[in-house]
């Protein structure tokens, strides 16, 4: 479904990603783990069209999207839920959700999508007229995920969805991610909570200093002493 071939990504003269290759198949959950500044968020931004690779190729459903802009990529069904939620705090929950369905088929199916989001996150239905900035961190993350779903994604990318959340809320968020995947949406997950992320994933890879240094099944990574020591504190 998604194929990345040997991309290099720079910020100015500084190289952030080096020779990154990755494949994701339909209905998979794939997790990218790594330390801060390893290049995880840059990878998602490159796929989403926010940053253009200097070298390499990105294909989505067999079509080259390397030079496409971010709006075009969203319309193709490749959507990113950003780190830190990035909500419009002075707008209501409902208004924030509706921003995810501004164009094309997503706009036509807006009402059905809102009901689907409220089914996934019942708390948001009760708070639909509440300003997003007054919600708890967990509720804001639900709105961010819901906004992504409003775009009718075929592949949904999550950038640190558990960041800053209480343990019980983290569990709730990951249960929602699994339900989204079970409904047919492919998932690419960047996440600091390695145990949660790999437990719900099929495969994973480890980034260090912008390079893939380890990849394999989620089970093999959970059992790998290097991963357990560096990222799980075991």
Beta strands, then each sheet from edge to edge (+ up, - down):
strand 1: 2-11
strand 2: 14-24
strand 3: 29-34
strand 4: 55-60
strand 5: 63-64
strand 6: 78-81
strand 7: 155-159
strand 8: 186-190
strand 9: 203-208
strand 10: 211-217
sheet 1: 2+ 1- 4+ 5-
sheet 2: 6+ 7+ 8+ 3+ 9+ 10-
end
